[in-house]
Amino acid sequence: MEEVKWKSAQRIQKKYIENKEQKYYQVELGIQTVRPKKIIALSRSIDEDKLNRLREKVEKDGWKDISPETILLWKLPNGALIVNGEGNHRAYYSRIEGIKEIKATVSLIIDMSKLTKEQQDGIISSDNNYMIALQNYIDNDDDEKELIRLHNEAWKVRNDYLKALSLV
């Protein structure tokens, strides 16, 4: 079991939330595979009873990435991960028990001051296009294949752009 000196997610997030210089931009990446070793902060203290129930379940069934949409992480500009609200116990457990990879819902925090104006505009534009495609998909009640295609295409364009900038 790894000994970890946990930080407070709220203290770390304060810098990014206040964002007085408009320096940081947040992009929702969705469900991603992450390395728990990079998780450095929790959003609240650990409930030992809840942790023990999780430990017993994992000992019985093994680690399963059930409901990764409820493990919410921020990926900071330095690559570290912090828990953003939900998923503390699974994040904590996976880190201290040395689990190599887990699935979680990740928001990427980008330090825009390190990018050119063109790169900043590209991130904002591709993210806006993705969010519009996502909203159109959500708002449509039909099983509209074209909307699904446009959503997937916008997601790919945005993520390819982020990869080209070595941000993901």
C-alpha positions in Angstrom: 0.0 0.0 0.0 1.4 3.4 -1.1 1.7 6.2 1.5 0.4 9.4 -0.1 0.4 13.0 1.2 -3.0 14.1 -0.2 -3.7 17.7 -1.1 -7.0 19.6 -1.0 -8.7 19.7 -4.4 -10.5 22.9 -3.3 -7.2 24.7 -2.6 -5.8 23.7 -6.0 -9.0 24.5 -7.9 -9.2 28.0 -6.4 -6.5 29.2 -8.7 -8.2 27.9 -11.8 -11.7 28.9 -10.8 -10.9 32.5 -9.9 -8.9 32.7 -13.2 -8.7 36.5 -12.9 -6.3 36.8 -15.9 -8.6 34.6 -18.1 -5.5 32.3 -18.4 -7.1 28.9 -18.0 -9.6 27.2 -20.2 -11.5 24.0 -19.4 -12.3 21.3 -21.9 -14.5 18.3 -21.1 -12.7 15.2 -22.4 -15.3 12.7 -21.3 -14.4 9.2 -20.1 -10.7 8.6 -20.4 -8.2 6.0 -19.1 -6.0 7.5 -16.5 -3.2 6.4 -14.2 -4.2 6.8 -10.5 -0.6 7.4 -9.6 -1.1 10.9 -11.0 -4.0 11.7 -8.6 -2.7 14.1 -6.0 -5.8 15.7 -4.4 -9.2 14.7 -3.1 -12.3 16.8 -2.8 -13.2 15.7 0.7 -12.1 13.4 3.4 -12.4 9.7 3.2 -15.2 7.8 5.0 -13.6 4.7 6.4 -16.8 2.7 6.3 -17.3 3.5 2.6 -13.6 2.7 1.9 -13.9 -0.6 3.7 -17.0 -1.6 1.6 -15.1 -0.7 -1.5 -12.1 -2.7 -0.4 -14.3 -5.8 0.3 -16.0 -5.5 -3.0 -12.7 -5.2 -4.9 -11.2 -8.2 -2.9 -14.3 -10.2 -3.8 -14.8 -9.2 -7.5 -11.6 -7.5 -8.5 -11.3 -3.9 -9.7 -14.1 -3.0 -12.2 -14.5 0.3 -13.9 -18.2 0.5 -13.1 -19.7 4.0 -13.6 -16.5 5.9 -14.7 -18.8 8.9 -15.3 -19.0 9.3 -11.5 -15.3 9.6 -11.0 -14.8 13.3 -11.9 -11.2 14.4 -12.4 -9.4 17.6 -13.5 -6.2 17.1 -15.4 -4.1 20.1 -14.5 -1.6 21.8 -16.9 1.3 20.0 -15.2 -0.4 16.6 -15.9 -1.5 15.9 -12.3 -5.0 14.8 -11.6 -7.4 16.0 -8.8 -10.8 14.8 -7.8 -13.5 17.3 -8.7 -16.4 16.3 -6.4 -17.3 12.7 -7.0 -15.2 9.5 -7.0 -13.0 10.2 -4.0 -13.0 6.7 -2.6 -12.3 5.0 -5.9 -9.6 7.5 -6.7 -8.0 7.1 -3.3 -8.3 3.3 -3.3 -6.9 2.9 -6.8 -3.9 5.2 -6.0 -2.9 3.6 -2.7 -3.5 0.0 -3.9 -1.3 0.6 -7.0 -4.0 0.0 -9.6 -2.3 0.8 -12.9 -5.2 2.3 -14.9 -8.8 3.3 -14.2 -11.5 5.0 -16.3 -12.8 8.4 -15.2 -14.5 11.5 -16.5 -11.8 14.0 -17.2 -11.8 17.8 -17.6 -8.6 19.2 -19.1 -7.5 22.5 -17.7 -5.4 24.3 -20.3 -3.0 27.1 -19.5 -3.8 29.3 -22.5 -0.9 31.7 -21.7 1.5 29.0 -22.9 -0.1 28.9 -26.4 -0.1 31.2 -29.4 -3.2 33.2 -30.2 -3.8 30.9 -33.2 -3.6 27.8 -30.9 -5.9 29.4 -28.4 -8.4 30.3 -31.1 -8.2 26.7 -32.5 -8.9 25.2 -29.0 -11.9 27.5 -28.4 -13.3 27.1 -31.9 -13.0 23.3 -31.9 -14.4 23.0 -28.4 -17.3 25.3 -29.3 -18.1 23.2 -32.4 -18.0 20.1 -30.3 -20.3 21.6 -27.7 -22.8 22.7 -30.4 -22.8 19.3 -32.0 -23.3 17.7 -28.6 -26.2 20.0 -27.7 -27.8 19.3 -31.1 -27.5 15.6 -30.5 -29.0 15.9 -27.0 -31.9 18.1 -28.1 -33.0 15.8 -30.9 -35.4 13.1 -29.9 -34.9 11.1 -33.1 -32.3 8.5 -33.7 -30.7 10.8 -36.2 -27.6 9.2 -37.7 -26.4 12.4 -39.2 -26.4 14.2 -35.8 -24.5 11.3 -34.3 -22.0 11.4 -37.2 -21.5 15.2 -36.7 -21.1 14.8 -33.0 -18.5 12.1 -33.4 -16.7 14.1 -36.1 -16.6 17.3 -33.9 -15.3 15.2 -31.0 -12.5 13.8 -33.2 -11.5 17.1 -34.7 -11.3 18.7 -31.2 -9.3 15.8 -29.7 -7.0 15.6 -32.7 -6.3 19.3 -32.3 -5.6 18.8 -28.5 -3.3 15.9 -29.4 -1.4 17.9 -32.0 -0.7 20.5 -29.2 0.4 17.6 -26.9 -2.3 18.5 -24.4 -3.8 15.0 -24.3 
